[in-house]
Amino acid sequence: MKKRTTFDAKEKRRDQRRPVSIDGMIDGVRFDLIDISLSGLGARTVALGQADGLELEEDQEASLTFTAPDNQQVTLAVTIRRIDHEAGEFGATFARISDQEFDAIEKLMFPCRGEK
């Protein structure tokens, strides 16, 4: 059984996030996508805050790229909403999502039974 990501009262998430483990990139710097919802995501820099060249700021827009489990290359416009420099984690919301991008997010949120 997969563990669900929960959130406490201080969080302002509207949608429940689903845990994932996917390699991604922002501005050429690799990170791990750790959870995703229909409205946003959580991620961790591979070196836990030591990623050279990745300077994130809250409310910054960025282009996030990853390869979905079905080998589809996905690029999403995101807005950085939360940064935890100590843990090397950040949270972002999606911006300007096309139908194709929404379909890719939906596949991560609701994989077919038997898929991981």
Number of C-alpha atoms within 10 A of each C-alpha: 3 8 7 12 13 11 11 7 6 6 8 8 15 10 11 17 21 20 20 20 12 15 18 22 18 17 12 12 15 20 23 19 23 20 22 25 20 17 18 22 23 23 22 23 23 17 13 14 17 13 14 9 10 16 9 16 13 13 13 11 17 17 15 21 18 20 15 16 15 9 8 10 12 15 17 19 16 22 20 20 18 16 18 12 14 9 13 17 20 22 21 24 21 20 15 10 15 10 9 10 16 16 12 19 22 14 14 21 18 10 12 9 6 5 7 9
